[in-house]
Amino acid sequence: MKVLNSLKSAKKRHRDCRVVRRKGRVYVINKTNRRFKARQG
């Protein structure tokens, strides 16, 4: 998992990436290709 100050680039890496908010943090998750994970905040 990468910690990024902007998740826009992480969202564009794969077409199945989703931006999810959990506990005040913003995550990029991907169900089909699980290496594309990122966190902000």
HUFEN-V240082 format. One line per field, one symbol per residue. ss: DSSP state (H for helix, E for strand, - for the rest). phi: phi as a letter, one per 30 degrees, with the letter a starting at -180 (. if undefined). burial: # if it has 24 or more other ideal C-beta (glycine too) atoms within 12 Angstrom, else .. Layout:
ss=???
phi=???
burial=???
//
This chain:
ss=-EE----HHHH------EEEEE--EEEEE--------EEE-
phi=.ccbdbcddddddbdcdbcbcbhiccbcbbddbdddbbbbj
burial=......#..##.....#.#......####......###.#.
//
